[in-house]
């Protein structure tokens, strides 16, 4: 199953509680380099403007939802 629709469902579920931002990596190479994104897909979690967690590769959406629940 594709990751984007699953993340968008989480975005709807947690609307107003957490912000989601999508970045098109090929169009934003400088940002990817700055954030040291080495592979796709990649989900980065920020709190207070600082990265606190990241997951990449074969991402289990349940793990993502658990991480979100811990942040809010």
N, C-alpha and C positions, 0 to 999 in steps of 0.2 A: 504494500500500500504506500502511496506517495505521502511524504512527510508534510508538505505545505497544507493540504486540506485538514490534516489532523491538528496542526498548529493553529490554523485559522479557527477551528472549532474551539480550541482552548482560549483563543483571543476573545471569542464571543462569550464563553463561559465566565471568564475572569475580567470582563469589561469593567472599567472603573477601579479595579483593584491592582492591576499591573499593566505596564505599557509594553507593547510588542512593536518591534521595528524590523522590517525586512530590508535586506540589502542585496542588490543584484551584484554578485561578486565580480563578474567580468567588467561591469561598468564602474566599479569602485575598487580597483586594484590597490590604490594607495591606502585606503582604509583597511583592506584585508591584510596588507603588509604591516601596517601600523599595529593592528590587533593580533598579528602573528597567526592568522588563520591559514593552516597548512593543508586542509582538505575540506571537501564539501560532502554532505551538508554539515553545518556547524551551528550550534546554538550557544550563544554566550549570554550569561546572566550577570546583570549589573545591579549593584545596590549602592546608593550614595555616590554614583558616578564612577565606581570602581568595579572591575570585573571580579566576581566572587566564585564563579563556576563556569565550566564549559563542557559540552558533550558534542561528539562528532562521530562521523561514520554511520554505522548501522544503528540508528537511534530508536530506542523503544519509547513510544509516546507515554507509556505509563511512568517511566522513569522521569520524563520531563514534567509530567503533572505532579509527581511527588516533590520534585525540586521547587516547583512553583508554590505548592502548598506550604512548604517550609519557609518560603520567602515572605508570604503574606500573613 
